[in-house]
Amino acid sequence: MIERRQSVMVECEIPSSFRDLASEQPGRIENATVRNISQGGVKIRVDEIIPIQSSLYLYIPLPAYQYTVGTQAIPIWVVRLPREQKYEVGVRFVRVEKEDEEAIQRFQYRSLLEKIPMRHNVVKDLLKNIPEMKEPP
């Protein structure tokens, strides 16, 4: 299989939500769990199937920040999980604001640094210097 990913993907477990803009109830919020995140999209786990190419709006609260990424996205693949009544969905971001892009980068950077053993003082210093993100007023 050829790897097509163009940006770093970080494994995570983030409770999040989305709206299916193409559904009969576009205001209805559905729960999801973000399983990995990259600059180009996310893999989410959901209870019900989401049609490929439907129009979604994702809400992804980033741990360690008081910031929620909100972005339009399109499901590009769906897989039913064996022995579970859940689905994993690959979702590509359509439009990402600069602030959201920067927040995702900071989250990825922090997540990757936290995987390095903390006995390294350099890692501790790097973690202290990651700028905090806050929701815009």
Secondary structure, DSSP 4 states (H G I P E B T S, - for coil): ------S--EEEEEEEEEEETTSS-TT-EEEEEEEEE-SSEEEEEESS---TT--EEEEEEETTTBEEEEEEEEEEEEEEPTTSS-EEEEEEEEE--HHHHHHHHHHHHHHHHHTS-TT-HHHHHHHHTSPP-B---
